[in-house]
């Protein structure tokens, strides 16, 4: 199944799916945190979250550090859907890698090494030691 098909079948936008993944990896998240992660305004993230709550994918829970604030967590349904989405993404990655030719693989590998080196200077140093 393609990612687009998965999103359409579950009536989700890409931003909503990214929100679910963020919640999966970060347990309880504030609206501000999610807005910052997505790079959108608080009113926009509130609308996005409201749809996820109505779909029973996300729930609001009290923030123990701020009595007026709420945190967001995945519901069981949200966890199941997000795990399914991870499998779709994984399959998409496998399909992409399997579509590469033998000639393309070294170029892709070099590009990945450059990117990893930019994000993690230790990676470049370890790579040069081998």
N, CA, C and O atoms as a Tinker XYZ file with bonds, in Angstrom:
   520  protein
     1  N      0.842000   -1.178000    0.000000    73     2
     2  CA     0.000000    0.000000    0.000000    64     1     3
     3  C      0.889000    1.244000    0.000000    63     2     4     5
     4  O      1.878000    1.317000    0.728000    81     3
     5  N      0.526000    2.194000   -0.810000    73     3     6
     6  CA     1.259000    3.454000   -0.871000    64     5     7
     7  C      0.856000    4.360000    0.291000    63     6     8     9
     8  O     -0.244000    4.246000    0.833000    81     7
     9  N      1.759000    5.252000    0.660000    73     7    10
    10  CA     1.499000    6.181000    1.766000    64     9    11
    11  C      0.264000    7.035000    1.481000    63    10    12    13
    12  O     -0.574000    7.224000    2.363000    81    11
    13  N      0.146000    7.548000    0.266000    73    11    14
    14  CA    -0.994000    8.391000   -0.098000    64    13    15
    15  C     -2.300000    7.624000    0.058000    63    14    16    17
    16  O     -3.285000    8.154000    0.573000    81    15
    17  N     -2.301000    6.381000   -0.387000    73    15    18
    18  CA    -3.490000    5.538000   -0.265000    64    17    19
    19  C     -3.839000    5.319000    1.211000    63    18    20    21
    20  O     -5.008000    5.377000    1.592000    81    19
    21  N     -2.826000    5.070000    2.030000    73    19    22
    22  CA    -3.036000    4.874000    3.467000    64    21    23
    23  C     -3.669000    6.119000    4.087000    63    22    24    25
    24  O     -4.635000    6.020000    4.844000    81    23
    25  N     -3.121000    7.290000    3.764000    73    23    26
    26  CA    -3.651000    8.540000    4.311000    64    25    27
    27  C     -5.093000    8.765000    3.865000    63    26    28    29
    28  O     -5.939000    9.179000    4.659000    81    27
    29  N     -5.368000    8.491000    2.589000    73    27    30
    30  CA    -6.732000    8.671000    2.078000    64    29    31
    31  C     -7.709000    7.715000    2.747000    63    30    32    33
    32  O     -8.814000    8.110000    3.119000    81    31
    33  N     -7.304000    6.459000    2.901000    73    31    34
    34  CA    -8.185000    5.462000    3.516000    64    33    35
    35  C     -8.550000    5.830000    4.948000    63    34    36    37
    36  O     -9.642000    5.514000    5.419000    81    35
    37  N     -7.635000    6.496000    5.633000    73    35    38
    38  CA    -7.871000    6.857000    7.029000    64    37    39
    39  C     -8.247000    8.329000    7.193000    63    38    40    41
    40  O     -8.334000    8.840000    8.310000    81    39
    41  N     -8.470000    9.002000    6.056000    73    39    42
    42  CA    -8.898000   10.399000    6.052000    64    41    43
    43  C     -7.957000   11.284000    6.873000    63    42    44    45
    44  O     -8.395000   12.081000    7.702000    81    43
    45  N     -6.659000   11.125000    6.623000    73    43    46
    46  CA    -5.632000   11.874000    7.341000    64    45    47
    47  C     -4.820000   12.725000    6.382000    63    46    48    49
    48  O     -4.587000   12.343000    5.236000    81    47
    49  N     -4.394000   13.878000    6.864000    73    47    50
    50  CA    -3.439000   14.694000    6.111000    64    49    51
    51  C     -2.025000   14.253000    6.492000    63    50    52    53
    52  O     -1.831000   13.538000    7.475000    81    51
    53  N     -1.064000   14.677000    5.719000    73    51    54
    54  CA     0.329000   14.367000    6.040000    64    53    55
    55  C      0.707000   14.953000    7.409000    63    54    56    57
    56  O      1.402000   14.302000    8.189000    81    55
    57  N      0.255000   16.171000    7.700000    73    55    58
    58  CA     0.552000   16.804000    8.994000    64    57    59
    59  C     -0.065000   16.024000   10.150000    63    58    60    61
    60  O      0.542000   15.907000   11.214000    81    59
    61  N     -1.245000   15.501000    9.948000    73    59    62
    62  CA    -1.873000   14.701000   11.001000    64    61    63
    63  C     -1.084000   13.412000   11.240000    63    62    64    65
    64  O     -0.896000   12.999000   12.385000    81    63
    65  N     -0.626000   12.783000   10.164000    73    63    66
    66  CA     0.155000   11.555000   10.324000    64    65    67
    67  C      1.484000   11.860000   11.002000    63    66    68    69
    68  O      1.930000   11.095000   11.859000    81    67
    69  N      2.124000   12.969000   10.630000    73    67    70
    70  CA     3.369000   13.366000   11.293000    64    69    71
    71  C      3.124000   13.614000   12.782000    63    70    72    73
    72  O      3.970000   13.295000   13.616000    81    71
    73  N      1.966000   14.182000   13.109000    73    71    74
    74  CA     1.612000   14.415000   14.513000    64    73    75
    75  C      1.492000   13.099000   15.268000    63    74    76    77
    76  O      1.966000   12.979000   16.397000    81    75
    77  N      0.860000   12.121000   14.646000    73    75    78
    78  CA     0.710000   10.812000   15.286000    64    77    79
    79  C      2.076000   10.170000   15.525000    63    78    80    81
    80  O      2.319000    9.606000   16.592000    81    79
    81  N      2.963000   10.255000   14.541000    73    79    82
    82  CA     4.316000    9.706000   14.718000    64    81    83
    83  C      5.045000   10.429000   15.857000    63    82    84    85
    84  O      5.728000    9.800000   16.665000    81    83
    85  N      4.892000   11.748000   15.910000    73    83    86
    86  CA     5.543000   12.535000   16.969000    64    85    87
    87  C      5.030000   12.103000   18.344000    63    86    88    89
    88  O      5.809000   11.956000   19.286000    81    87
    89  N      3.737000   11.906000   18.449000    73    87    90
    90  CA     3.156000   11.466000   19.717000    64    89    91
    91  C      3.592000   10.046000   20.064000    63    90    92    93
    92  O      3.778000    9.725000   21.238000    81    91
    93  N      3.754000    9.209000   19.070000    73    91    94
    94  CA     4.201000    7.837000   19.318000    64    93    95
    95  C      5.588000    7.828000   19.951000    63    94    96    97
    96  O      5.870000    7.026000   20.841000    81    95
    97  N      6.443000    8.720000   19.488000    73    95    98
    98  CA     7.832000    8.736000   19.949000    64    97    99
    99  C      8.065000    9.635000   21.161000    63    98   100   101
   100  O      9.150000    9.612000   21.742000    81    99
   101  N      7.068000   10.423000   21.550000    73    99   102
   102  CA     7.276000   11.396000   22.624000    64   101   103
   103  C      6.252000   11.336000   23.748000    63   102   104   105
   104  O      6.150000   12.280000   24.531000    81   103
   105  N      5.498000   10.258000   23.846000    73   103   106
   106  CA     4.531000   10.041000   24.938000    64   105   107
   107  C      3.544000   11.199000   25.064000    63   106   108   109
   108  O      2.620000   11.291000   24.256000    81   107
   109  N      3.707000   12.086000   26.047000    73   107   110
   110  CA     2.776000   13.201000   26.269000    64   109   111
   111  C      3.388000   14.482000   25.722000    63   110   112   113
   112  O      4.521000   14.832000   26.054000    81   111
   113  N      2.630000   15.177000   24.882000    73   111   114
   114  CA     3.146000   16.353000   24.177000    64   113   115
   115  C      2.160000   17.506000   24.344000    63   114   116   117
   116  O      0.946000   17.307000   24.300000    81   115
   117  N      2.689000   18.707000   24.534000    73   115   118
   118  CA     1.830000   19.896000   24.611000    64   117   119
   119  C      1.475000   20.366000   23.202000    63   118   120   121
   120  O      2.132000   20.008000   22.225000    81   119
   121  N      0.416000   21.181000   23.122000    73   119   122
   122  CA     0.053000   21.774000   21.830000    64   121   123
   123  C      1.203000   22.622000   21.296000    63   122   124   125
   124  O      1.500000   22.583000   20.102000    81   123
   125  N      1.854000   23.392000   22.175000    73   123   126
   126  CA     2.982000   24.232000   21.752000    64   125   127
   127  C      4.104000   23.386000   21.163000    63   126   128   129
   128  O      4.681000   23.739000   20.134000    81   127
   129  N      4.410000   22.270000   21.819000    73   127   130
   130  CA     5.462000   21.385000   21.336000    64   129   131
   131  C      5.109000   20.846000   19.957000    63   130   132   133
   132  O      5.953000   20.826000   19.061000    81   131
   133  N      3.874000   20.413000   19.786000    73   131   134
   134  CA     3.451000   19.862000   18.498000    64   133   135
   135  C      3.457000   20.941000   17.419000    63   134   136   137
   136  O      3.879000   20.687000   16.291000    81   135
   137  N      2.994000   22.140000   17.759000    73   135   138
   138  CA     3.007000   23.248000   16.794000    64   137   139
   139  C      4.435000   23.550000   16.356000    63   138   140   141
   140  O      4.694000   23.754000   15.170000    81   139
   141  N      5.354000   23.578000   17.306000    73   139   142
   142  CA     6.764000   23.831000   16.992000    64   141   143
   143  C      7.317000   22.717000   16.100000    63   142   144   145
   144  O      7.999000   22.997000   15.114000    81   143
   145  N      7.032000   21.469000   16.436000    73   143   146
   146  CA     7.505000   20.332000   15.644000    64   145   147
   147  C      7.014000   20.422000   14.201000    63   146   148   149
   148  O      7.776000   20.177000   13.265000    81   147
   149  N      5.746000   20.772000   14.023000    73   147   150
   150  CA     5.166000   20.838000   12.677000    64   149   151
   151  C      5.477000   22.150000   11.962000    63   150   152   153
   152  O      5.319000   22.248000   10.745000    81   151
   153  N      5.920000   23.163000   12.721000    73   151   154
   154  CA     6.203000   24.467000   12.121000    64   153   155
   155  C      4.941000   25.223000   11.747000    63   154   156   157
   156  O      4.907000   25.939000   10.746000    81   155
   157  N      3.893000   25.058000   12.568000    73   155   158
   158  CA     2.634000   25.754000   12.302000    64   157   159
   159  C      2.201000   26.510000   13.562000    63   158   160   161
   160  O      2.762000   26.316000   14.640000    81   159
   161  N      1.201000   27.367000   13.408000    73   159   162
   162  CA     0.726000   28.192000   14.523000    64   161   163
   163  C     -0.088000   27.360000   15.516000    63   162   164   165
   164  O     -0.553000   26.266000   15.199000    81   163
   165  N     -0.246000   27.901000   16.717000    73   163   166
   166  CA    -1.068000   27.226000   17.729000    64   165   167
   167  C     -2.523000   27.058000   17.282000    63   166   168   169
   168  O     -3.095000   25.987000   17.484000    81   167
   169  N     -3.148000   28.098000   16.672000    73   167   170
   170  CA    -4.525000   27.885000   16.196000    64   169   171
   171  C     -4.613000   26.773000   15.136000    63   170   172   173
   172  O     -5.569000   25.997000   15.125000    81   171
   173  N     -3.619000   26.702000   14.254000    73   171   174
   174  CA    -3.631000   25.661000   13.221000    64   173   175
   175  C     -3.470000   24.274000   13.835000    63   174   176   177
   176  O     -4.143000   23.328000   13.427000    81   175
   177  N     -2.576000   24.155000   14.816000    73   175   178
   178  CA    -2.377000   22.844000   15.444000    64   177   179
   179  C     -3.607000   22.466000   16.264000    63   178   180   181
   180  O     -3.931000   21.284000   16.374000    81   179
   181  N     -4.290000   23.440000   16.833000    73   179   182
   182  CA    -5.517000   23.148000   17.586000    64   181   183
   183  C     -6.580000   22.528000   16.686000    63   182   184   185
   184  O     -7.254000   21.577000   17.082000    81   183
   185  N     -6.729000   23.064000   15.477000    73   183   186
   186  CA    -7.683000   22.498000   14.512000    64   185   187
   187  C     -7.280000   21.083000   14.122000    63   186   188   189
   188  O     -8.116000   20.181000   14.067000    81   187
   189  N     -6.011000   20.900000   13.856000    73   187   190
   190  CA    -5.493000   19.588000   13.469000    64   189   191
   191  C     -5.752000   18.569000   14.579000    63   190   192   193
   192  O     -6.219000   17.461000   14.317000    81   191
   193  N     -5.449000   18.947000   15.804000    73   191   194
   194  CA    -5.620000   18.048000   16.951000    64   193   195
   195  C     -7.095000   17.747000   17.182000    63   194   196   197
   196  O     -7.452000   16.617000   17.517000    81   195
   197  N     -7.947000   18.738000   17.007000    73   195   198
   198  CA    -9.382000   18.520000   17.234000    64   197   199
   199  C     -9.911000   17.399000   16.336000    63   198   200   201
   200  O    -10.713000   16.576000   16.778000    81   199
   201  N     -9.470000   17.365000   15.098000    73   199   202
   202  CA    -9.907000   16.290000   14.198000    64   201   203
   203  C     -9.381000   14.938000   14.681000    63   202   204   205
   204  O    -10.092000   13.935000   14.616000    81   203
   205  N     -8.150000   14.910000   15.159000    73   203   206
   206  CA    -7.579000   13.658000   15.664000    64   205   207
   207  C     -8.310000   13.189000   16.923000    63   206   208   209
   208  O     -8.491000   11.989000   17.126000    81   207
   209  N     -8.727000   14.128000   17.760000    73   207   210
   210  CA    -9.488000   13.783000   18.970000    64   209   211
   211  C    -10.861000   13.234000   18.570000    63   210   212   213
   212  O    -11.299000   12.211000   19.095000    81   211
   213  N    -11.538000   13.916000   17.640000    73   211   214
   214  CA   -12.859000   13.453000   17.187000    64   213   215
   215  C    -12.783000   12.079000   16.532000    63   214   216   217
   216  O    -13.743000   11.310000   16.585000    81   215
   217  N    -11.646000   11.768000   15.918000    73   215   218
   218  CA   -11.453000   10.459000   15.280000    64   217   219
   219  C    -10.996000    9.401000   16.279000    63   218   220   221
   220  O    -10.747000    8.258000   15.896000    81   219
   221  N    -10.884000    9.765000   17.538000    73   219   222
   222  CA   -10.456000    8.869000   18.619000    64   221   223
   223  C     -9.042000    8.333000   18.402000    63   222   224   225
   224  O     -8.742000    7.194000   18.758000    81   223
   225  N     -8.177000    9.160000   17.816000    73   223   226
   226  CA    -6.776000    8.783000   17.619000    64   225   227
   227  C     -5.886000    9.416000   18.687000    63   226   228   229
   228  O     -4.821000    8.892000   19.012000    81   227
   229  N     -6.334000   10.544000   19.225000    73   227   230
   230  CA    -5.571000   11.304000   20.220000    64   229   231
   231  C     -6.521000   11.676000   21.352000    63   230   232   233
   232  O     -7.710000   11.905000   21.134000    81   231
   233  N     -5.976000   11.734000   22.561000    73   231   234
   234  CA    -6.761000   12.193000   23.711000    64   233   235
   235  C     -6.000000   13.297000   24.421000    63   234   236   237
   236  O     -4.770000   13.347000   24.404000    81   235
   237  N     -6.767000   14.183000   25.046000    73   235   238
   238  CA    -6.189000   15.246000   25.869000    64   237   239
   239  C     -6.181000   14.757000   27.313000    63   238   240   241
   240  O     -7.165000   14.201000   27.801000    81   239
   241  N     -5.062000   14.974000   27.983000    73   239   242
   242  CA    -4.959000   14.592000   29.391000    64   241   243
   243  C     -4.481000   15.804000   30.187000    63   242   244   245
   244  O     -3.844000   16.694000   29.622000    81   243
   245  N     -4.775000   15.857000   31.482000    73   243   246
   246  CA    -4.306000   16.988000   32.297000    64   245   247
   247  C     -2.777000   17.044000   32.333000    63   246   248   249
   248  O     -2.096000   16.020000   32.374000    81   247
   249  N     -2.271000   18.262000   32.317000    73   247   250
   250  CA    -0.833000   18.475000   32.439000    64   249   251
   251  C     -0.504000   18.584000   33.925000    63   250   252   253
   252  O     -0.946000   19.530000   34.576000    81   251
   253  N      0.258000   17.645000   34.475000    73   251   254
   254  CA     0.541000   17.684000   35.911000    64   253   255
   255  C      1.346000   18.913000   36.343000    63   254   256   257
   256  O      1.348000   19.271000   37.521000    81   255
   257  N      2.024000   19.553000   35.400000    73   255   258
   258  CA     2.841000   20.724000   35.721000    64   257   259
   259  C      2.097000   22.042000   35.517000    63   258   260   261
   260  O      2.564000   23.092000   35.959000    81   259
   261  N      0.941000   21.992000   34.849000    73   259   262
   262  CA     0.157000   23.194000   34.566000    64   261   263
   263  C     -1.316000   22.807000   34.622000    63   262   264   265
   264  O     -1.842000   22.204000   33.686000    81   263
   265  N     -1.969000   23.153000   35.708000    73   263   266
   266  CA    -3.359000   22.721000   35.931000    64   265   267
   267  C     -4.308000   23.174000   34.821000    63   266   268   269
   268  O     -5.315000   22.514000   34.563000    81   267
   269  N     -4.002000   24.286000   34.167000    73   267   270
   270  CA    -4.872000   24.775000   33.091000    64   269   271
   271  C     -4.553000   24.121000   31.756000    63   270   272   273
   272  O     -5.394000   24.097000   30.858000    81   271
   273  N     -3.345000   23.593000   31.622000    73   271   274
   274  CA    -2.909000   23.050000   30.348000    64   273   275
   275  C     -3.281000   21.592000   30.154000    63   274   276   277
   276  O     -3.595000   20.873000   31.102000    81   275
   277  N     -3.235000   21.183000   28.906000    73   275   278
   278  CA    -3.502000   19.795000   28.539000    64   277   279
   279  C     -2.313000   19.254000   27.763000    63   278   280   281
   280  O     -1.591000   19.997000   27.098000    81   279
   281  N     -2.129000   17.966000   27.861000    73   279   282
   282  CA    -1.137000   17.260000   27.059000    64   281   283
   283  C     -1.872000   16.331000   26.110000    63   282   284   285
   284  O     -3.035000   15.988000   26.326000    81   283
   285  N     -1.180000   15.933000   25.065000    73   283   286
   286  CA    -1.764000   15.041000   24.064000    64   285   287
   287  C     -1.097000   13.683000   24.136000    63   286   288   289
   288  O      0.118000   13.578000   24.304000    81   287
   289  N     -1.903000   12.648000   24.006000    73   287   290
   290  CA    -1.400000   11.276000   23.945000    64   289   291
   291  C     -2.196000   10.515000   22.903000    63   290   292   293
   292  O     -3.342000   10.854000   22.609000    81   291
   293  N     -1.579000    9.483000   22.351000    73   291   294
   294  CA    -2.292000    8.601000   21.441000    64   293   295
   295  C     -3.267000    7.728000   22.223000    63   294   296   297
   296  O     -2.975000    7.302000   23.340000    81   295
   297  N     -4.416000    7.470000   21.631000    73   295   298
   298  CA    -5.325000    6.462000   22.169000    64   297   299
   299  C     -4.834000    5.100000   21.682000    63   298   300   301
   300  O     -3.894000    5.029000   20.890000    81   299
   301  N     -5.452000    4.037000   22.141000    73   299   302
   302  CA    -5.083000    2.706000   21.636000    64   301   303
   303  C     -5.304000    2.635000   20.133000    63   302   304   305
   304  O     -4.476000    2.092000   19.402000    81   303
   305  N     -6.421000    3.183000   19.675000    73   303   306
   306  CA    -6.707000    3.219000   18.235000    64   305   307
   307  C     -5.622000    4.005000   17.504000    63   306   308   309
   308  O     -5.179000    3.609000   16.426000    81   307
   309  N     -5.196000    5.123000   18.098000    73   307   310
   310  CA    -4.138000    5.938000   17.501000    64   309   311
   311  C     -2.817000    5.198000   17.437000    63   310   312   313
   312  O     -2.090000    5.301000   16.449000    81   311
   313  N     -2.498000    4.442000   18.498000    73   311   314
   314  CA    -1.257000    3.653000   18.507000    64   313   315
   315  C     -1.282000    2.590000   17.417000    63   314   316   317
   316  O     -0.292000    2.394000   16.712000    81   315
   317  N     -2.416000    1.905000   17.279000    73   315   318
   318  CA    -2.532000    0.861000   16.254000    64   317   319
   319  C     -2.383000    1.448000   14.855000    63   318   320   321
   320  O     -1.664000    0.902000   14.018000    81   319
   321  N     -3.066000    2.563000   14.607000    73   319   322
   322  CA    -3.000000    3.200000   13.290000    64   321   323
   323  C     -1.585000    3.686000   12.991000    63   322   324   325
   324  O     -1.104000    3.551000   11.866000    81   323
   325  N     -0.925000    4.248000   13.989000    73   323   326
   326  CA     0.434000    4.757000   13.791000    64   325   327
   327  C      1.407000    3.615000   13.528000    63   326   328   329
   328  O      2.306000    3.752000   12.698000    81   327
   329  N      1.244000    2.501000   14.213000    73   327   330
   330  CA     2.095000    1.328000   13.942000    64   329   331
   331  C      1.871000    0.839000   12.510000    63   330   332   333
   332  O      2.820000    0.475000   11.816000    81   331
   333  N      0.622000    0.833000   12.081000    73   331   334
   334  CA     0.315000    0.445000   10.699000    64   333   335
   335  C      0.971000    1.426000    9.722000    63   334   336   337
   336  O      1.500000    1.020000    8.687000    81   335
   337  N      0.932000    2.708000   10.055000    73   335   338
   338  CA     1.577000    3.722000    9.218000    64   337   339
   339  C      3.080000    3.529000    9.147000    63   338   340   341
   340  O      3.689000    3.758000    8.102000    81   339
   341  N      3.689000    3.107000   10.260000    73   339   342
   342  CA     5.129000    2.825000   10.260000    64   341   343
   343  C      5.450000    1.695000    9.289000    63   342   344   345
   344  O      6.454000    1.750000    8.578000    81   343
   345  N      4.602000    0.674000    9.258000    73   343   346
   346  CA     4.819000   -0.443000    8.330000    64   345   347
   347  C      4.709000    0.019000    6.880000    63   346   348   349
   348  O      5.482000   -0.411000    6.024000    81   347
   349  N      3.749000    0.889000    6.611000    73   347   350
   350  CA     3.595000    1.432000    5.254000    64   349   351
   351  C      4.844000    2.223000    4.869000    63   350   352   353
   352  O      5.353000    2.071000    3.759000    81   351
   353  N      5.341000    3.063000    5.775000    73   351   354
   354  CA     6.559000    3.834000    5.503000    64   353   355
   355  C      7.757000    2.920000    5.295000    63   354   356   357
   356  O      8.578000    3.155000    4.408000    81   355
   357  N      7.856000    1.881000    6.110000    73   355   358
   358  CA     8.961000    0.925000    5.984000    64   357   359
   359  C      8.912000    0.237000    4.616000    63   358   360   361
   360  O      9.936000    0.096000    3.947000    81   359
   361  N      7.724000   -0.185000    4.213000    73   359   362
   362  CA     7.579000   -0.839000    2.913000    64   361   363
   363  C      7.920000    0.120000    1.784000    63   362   364   365
   364  O      8.529000   -0.274000    0.789000    81   363
   365  N      7.533000    1.370000    1.938000    73   363   366
   366  CA     7.861000    2.384000    0.932000    64   365   367
   367  C      9.373000    2.519000    0.792000    63   366   368   369
   368  O      9.893000    2.611000   -0.321000    81   367
   369  N     10.080000    2.532000    1.928000    73   367   370
   370  CA    11.541000    2.603000    1.903000    64   369   371
   371  C     12.156000    1.386000    1.234000    63   370   372   373
   372  O     13.085000    1.513000    0.436000    81   371
   373  N     11.637000    0.203000    1.557000    73   371   374
   374  CA    12.141000   -1.025000    0.922000    64   373   375
   375  C     11.905000   -1.004000   -0.578000    63   374   376   377
   376  O     12.789000   -1.362000   -1.356000    81   375
   377  N     10.715000   -0.584000   -0.984000    73   375   378
   378  CA    10.405000   -0.510000   -2.415000    64   377   379
   379  C     11.349000    0.453000   -3.121000    63   378   380   381
   380  O     11.801000    0.189000   -4.235000    81   379
   381  N     11.641000    1.564000   -2.468000    73   379   382
   382  CA    12.551000    2.549000   -3.052000    64   381   383
   383  C     13.951000    1.971000   -3.206000    63   382   384   385
   384  O     14.559000    2.088000   -4.270000    81   383
   385  N     14.464000    1.349000   -2.154000    73   383   386
   386  CA    15.807000    0.753000   -2.206000    64   385   387
   387  C     15.860000   -0.351000   -3.255000    63   386   388   389
   388  O     16.829000   -0.448000   -4.008000    81   387
   389  N     14.828000   -1.180000   -3.307000    73   387   390
   390  CA    14.809000   -2.280000   -4.272000    64   389   391
   391  C     14.702000   -1.802000   -5.711000    63   390   392   393
   392  O     15.026000   -2.547000   -6.637000    81   391
   393  N     14.252000   -0.566000   -5.910000    73   391   394
   394  CA    14.140000   -0.034000   -7.268000    64   393   395
   395  C     15.469000    0.529000   -7.785000    63   394   396   397
   396  O     15.590000    0.842000   -8.969000    81   395
   397  N     16.461000    0.657000   -6.902000    73   395   398
   398  CA    17.762000    1.193000   -7.316000    64   397   399
   399  C     18.548000    0.146000   -8.099000    63   398   400   401
   400  O     18.481000   -1.050000   -7.815000    81   399
   401  N     19.284000    0.623000   -9.080000    73   399   402
   402  CA    20.143000   -0.280000   -9.853000    64   401   403
   403  C     21.479000   -0.441000   -9.133000    63   402   404   405
   404  O     21.810000    0.335000   -8.237000    81   403
   405  N     22.233000   -1.449000   -9.531000    73   403   406
   406  CA    23.564000   -1.679000   -8.947000    64   405   407
   407  C     24.465000   -0.459000   -9.148000    63   406   408   409
   408  O     25.284000   -0.140000   -8.286000    81   407
   409  N     24.312000    0.220000  -10.283000    73   407   410
   410  CA    25.126000    1.407000  -10.566000    64   409   411
   411  C     24.747000    2.589000   -9.669000    63   410   412   413
   412  O     25.596000    3.422000   -9.351000    81   411
   413  N     23.481000    2.665000   -9.260000    73   411   414
   414  CA    23.016000    3.785000   -8.442000    64   413   415
   415  C     23.381000    3.631000   -6.962000    63   414   416   417
   416  O     23.508000    4.629000   -6.253000    81   415
   417  N     23.548000    2.409000   -6.498000    73   415   418
   418  CA    23.781000    2.159000   -5.072000    64   417   419
   419  C     24.999000    2.888000   -4.502000    63   418   420   421
   420  O     24.877000    3.503000   -3.442000    81   419
   421  N     26.176000    2.850000   -5.154000    73   419   422
   422  CA    27.327000    3.572000   -4.581000    64   421   423
   423  C     27.092000    5.085000   -4.469000    63   422   424   425
   424  O     27.539000    5.715000   -3.510000    81   423
   425  N     26.400000    5.653000   -5.435000    73   423   426
   426  CA    26.100000    7.086000   -5.400000    64   425   427
   427  C     25.186000    7.416000   -4.225000    63   426   428   429
   428  O     25.411000    8.388000   -3.505000    81   427
   429  N     24.161000    6.601000   -4.041000    73   427   430
   430  CA    23.229000    6.805000   -2.931000    64   429   431
   431  C     23.952000    6.629000   -1.598000    63   430   432   433
   432  O     23.749000    7.411000   -0.669000    81   431
   433  N     24.794000    5.601000   -1.506000    73   431   434
   434  CA    25.534000    5.349000   -0.267000    64   433   435
   435  C     26.423000    6.540000    0.079000    63   434   436   437
   436  O     26.484000    6.955000    1.236000    81   435
   437  N     27.106000    7.087000   -0.913000    73   435   438
   438  CA    27.974000    8.243000   -0.682000    64   437   439
   439  C     27.152000    9.448000   -0.215000    63   438   440   441
   440  O     27.562000   10.167000    0.696000    81   439
   441  N     25.993000    9.665000   -0.840000    73   439   442
   442  CA    25.135000   10.790000   -0.452000    64   441   443
   443  C     24.654000   10.632000    0.989000    63   442   444   445
   444  O     24.627000   11.603000    1.746000    81   443
   445  N     24.280000    9.424000    1.365000    73   443   446
   446  CA    23.824000    9.166000    2.736000    64   445   447
   447  C     24.956000    9.420000    3.725000    63   446   448   449
   448  O     24.734000    9.997000    4.789000    81   447
   449  N     26.158000    8.994000    3.382000    73   447   450
   450  CA    27.306000    9.214000    4.265000    64   449   451
   451  C     27.583000   10.704000    4.446000    63   450   452   453
   452  O     27.917000   11.145000    5.546000    81   451
   453  N     27.448000   11.476000    3.376000    73   451   454
   454  CA    27.647000   12.928000    3.463000    64   453   455
   455  C     26.595000   13.539000    4.383000    63   454   456   457
   456  O     26.917000   14.357000    5.245000    81   455
   457  N     25.341000   13.141000    4.199000    73   455   458
   458  CA    24.252000   13.674000    5.025000    64   457   459
   459  C     24.458000   13.296000    6.489000    63   458   460   461
   460  O     24.321000   14.144000    7.370000    81   459
   461  N     24.785000   12.034000    6.757000    73   459   462
   462  CA    25.026000   11.602000    8.136000    64   461   463
   463  C     26.182000   12.378000    8.758000    63   462   464   465
   464  O     26.138000   12.731000    9.936000    81   463
   465  N     27.206000   12.640000    7.968000    73   463   466
   466  CA    28.347000   13.408000    8.460000    64   465   467
   467  C     27.978000   14.837000    8.815000    63   466   468   469
   468  O     28.529000   15.406000    9.757000    81   467
   469  N     27.045000   15.424000    8.062000    73   467   470
   470  CA    26.591000   16.791000    8.349000    64   469   471
   471  C     25.806000   16.848000    9.654000    63   470   472   473
   472  O     25.947000   17.796000   10.426000    81   471
   473  N     24.981000   15.837000    9.898000    73   471   474
   474  CA    24.161000   15.812000   11.107000    64   473   475
   475  C     24.918000   15.305000   12.318000    63   474   476   477
   476  O     24.576000   15.641000   13.451000    81   475
   477  N     25.944000   14.498000   12.089000    73   475   478
   478  CA    26.670000   13.883000   13.197000    64   477   479
   479  C     28.156000   13.849000   12.854000    63   478   480   481
   480  O     28.621000   12.894000   12.233000    81   479
   481  N     28.910000   14.879000   13.249000    73   479   482
   482  CA    30.340000   14.925000   12.926000    64   481   483
   483  C     31.095000   13.692000   13.410000    63   482   484   485
   484  O     32.087000   13.301000   12.795000    81   483
   485  N     30.644000   13.072000   14.500000    73   483   486
   486  CA    31.300000   11.852000   14.989000    64   485   487
   487  C     31.234000   10.737000   13.952000    63   486   488   489
   488  O     32.137000    9.904000   13.873000    81   487
   489  N     30.154000   10.720000   13.150000    73   487   490
   490  CA    30.011000    9.687000   12.125000    64   489   491
   491  C     31.150000    9.797000   11.108000    63   490   492   493
   492  O     31.741000    8.790000   10.717000    81   491
   493  N     31.451000   11.020000   10.687000    73   491   494
   494  CA    32.532000   11.229000    9.714000    64   493   495
   495  C     33.861000   10.763000   10.279000    63   494   496   497
   496  O     34.647000   10.125000    9.578000    81   495
   497  N     34.118000   11.078000   11.547000    73   495   498
   498  CA    35.380000   10.673000   12.165000    64   497   499
   499  C     35.471000    9.160000   12.286000    63   498   500   501
   500  O     36.523000    8.585000   12.006000    81   499
   501  N     34.387000    8.500000   12.700000    73   499   502
   502  CA    34.388000    7.035000   12.807000    64   501   503
   503  C     34.585000    6.406000   11.439000    63   502   504   505
   504  O     35.311000    5.421000   11.304000    81   503
   505  N     33.939000    6.971000   10.419000    73   503   506
   506  CA    34.021000    6.430000    9.059000    64   505   507
   507  C     35.459000    6.511000    8.549000    63   506   508   509
   508  O     35.930000    5.600000    7.868000    81   507
   509  N     36.155000    7.599000    8.875000    73   507   510
   510  CA    37.529000    7.781000    8.413000    64   509   511
   511  C     38.510000    6.857000    9.119000    63   510   512   513
   512  O     39.596000    6.602000    8.598000    81   511
   513  N     38.150000    6.349000   10.294000    73   511   514
   514  CA    39.025000    5.431000   11.023000    64   513   515
   515  C     39.025000    4.036000   10.415000    63   514   516   517
   516  O     39.977000    3.282000   10.620000    81   515
   517  N     37.988000    3.676000    9.678000    73   515   518
   518  CA    37.865000    2.317000    9.132000    64   517   519
   519  C     38.423000    2.198000    7.750000    63   518   520
   520  O     38.392000    1.117000    7.162000    81   519
